Amino acid sequence: MKPVIICIDDDQTVLDSLMRELSVNLGDQFEIEMAMGGIEALELVDDLLTEECEIALVIADYIMPDMKGDEVLKRIHERSPNTLKIMLTGQATIEGVSNAVNSAQLYRYIAKPWVSAQLNLTLQEALKIYWLEHQLAAQNTQLQASEHRLAQFLEAMPIGVSVYDTTGKTTYANRKAKELLGIEELPNVTIEQFSPAYQVYRSGTGQLYPNDQLPVVRSLAGETVRAEDLELHQPDRIIPLEVSTTPIWNEMGHITYAICTFQDISDRQRAESDRLRLAQEREAKNVALQMNLEIEAKNQELASALEQLQATQQQLIDSEKMAALGQLVAGVAHEINTPIAAIRSSAGSISGFLSSTLEELPGLFQTLNKKQAQDFLALLGRSLHQQLILSTKEERKLKKALRIQLRELEFSEADAENFADTLVIMGIYNEIDIFLPLFTRPDGFNILELAYKISQIKRGMTTIQTATERASKVVFALKTYAHCEHSGQMTQADLTEGIETVLTLYQNQFKQGVNLVRHYAKLPLMLCYPDELNQVWTNLIHNALQAMDNRGTLTIDMAIIDERVQISFTDSGKGIPEEIKSKIFAPFFTTKAPGEGSGLGLDIINKIIEKHQGKIEFESIPGQTIFKVFLPVSR
Amino acid sequence: MFKPVILCVDDERMVLDSLRMQLSTAFGTIYKYEAAEDAYEALDLIEELYHDQISVILIISDWLMPGIKGDDFLIRVHKEFPNVIKIMLTGQAEEVAIDRAKEQANLLCYLLLQPKNNN
């Protein structure tokens, strides 16, 4: 729809003339309309406005019958202020013109009759203005729209944006900025009041940000600043900020504004501290892993060191054992030698008696009648069956009695003695009447001697048997003691047997003047390490003998109390002094001179007893020392 | 007249018996053979025999015995009966003891108790 130009004149010829001229020059751009008077013109204007046509220009005559030109233009101006108004006038008064100028914003007036060229020029200029104003309006709209969009962008940004003029006054702040600053309206603060007004603090210090260092202030001085050490203190939280500020220069190089962008970096800070924390954790984990590896390595070392120690300990125990044995060896050898000597001697005697008997016996029997032979065999029988071994004292008594008896039977003193001695040795002490016929023969003593020899053969055999048993017992005790059981298995054992084994080895020591008293009880079989317990008995018996200097009384008591076996060793030795009583179980503690003992004895046996879940206690006063070993009865 | 006595003293019955047997086989009825199982018994016996006017001419004694040891025993005997021949028979005697007996008891000799040959 083309914009409209209206010509208003009451003179038709003028109108036509105008029409012609306008159409020629402007007809393609504008619609040309006519109106014969003011009222018609106003009606036309109203119609056009209703149709939303633009009225670019109105040319009106001044002198018109219904309304003066200035009045018409005034009214048109009221309706359409942007319309350019030109008044034609041949007879315009100053008053009329100035009226139109004042109240209708008259653009130009043209005097009648007009010069065509002048009219054109004026019209061109007016329309040019019209077009310019049009453009301007359009541009303004665009600009506004653009500004609006920009404002929307700024408002939508999740970053606070604010603009400050050179006095420091906040000229603009977007929504996010207001939100962060905790304000609704822009406060009217000067630059000096900045920090307290906005509650800006330096991070981590609790102090207001120094004014001269504020990024905004520095930017207003020309610096581009980036800072991360600012905090906003709101009532419920502290917001750490990253702030960037830049000065804005005008064309003349003066700073007109500073623009500031800032954002809440709590998330970033949190992420940063999380990352740091994670890195630290990872580092810590690595360190822990490293330490674990080292600890494991150390553990391996320790484990193998422990193995070695245990092996060494076992070696020590074994050598203690053998050391104790070493001290007994002489006595033990003697204990074996004595029976062997007896065996040898008996064997020799037997051999001698046997040969002489075999020689004489047949000869003798030839001289005996049947009755005498029977008596002889009876004599032999009595002697051979005699098992009793009497003490030498008792033997003497019996010899004396028999001698007296024989004297009464008229034997000579010498005979009585010889017969009595021989008979008693043969084991015949009384009821000899039946043998009298044999004895009273002239070769009576020879007969008796023969019988004696035969009985001594038997006696010799008995001695050999006894001696053999004795020697075996000692050898067995030795073997048992020296046995090293390292399998680590517990076995069932009779503790009494173990103690007796040790006593066998020590019997030579006892002979030197020790009285041994046993109060044994019937002990159940115990699950234990028998070799190690033997070491315990050995050590305690050894210590007891030493304390007594091999002279005194050793008592061994056994009892079963509260599901525990209690074995006590009491000696009558000099006792343990008060001041060392707490130390005696300590390893390497000894009261002996160097080289005399390792001092490991009681420590080792304490450990052995602990291994059996047992306990060892002692009491000691001079003259009586008791060591008690408690062992739980195994089920 | 009573036969002189050879006295054997040893706490081991086995040794006493074998000693006695060997001695009686060797010397027959010339001597009477007595035995005691410890020094006290031996001392009592010697006293008893003395009262009965029987003399002990030889004592063979072990050293290691309960109560008084062999050397002390022989020394005691020597104090009262210096004429008795004294022999110590032993498997374990300390040099000191033997020397003591030699000096103070006029020990004739000592025999080591080994599986002994007839000596």
Interface residues (C-beta under 8 A of the other chain):
Chain A: A330 G331 H334 N337 T338 P339 I340 A341 A342 I343 R344 S345 S346 G348 S349 G352 F353 I389 S391 T392 K393 E395 R396 E417 N418 D421 Q456 R459 G460 T463 T466 A467 R470 N508 K511 Q512 G513
Chain B: K3 D11 E12 R13 M14 V15 L16 D17 S18 L19 M21 Q22 T25 T29 K32 Y33 E34 A35 A36 E37 E41 L45 L64 M65 P66 G67 K69 G91 Q92 L113 Q114 P115 K116 N118
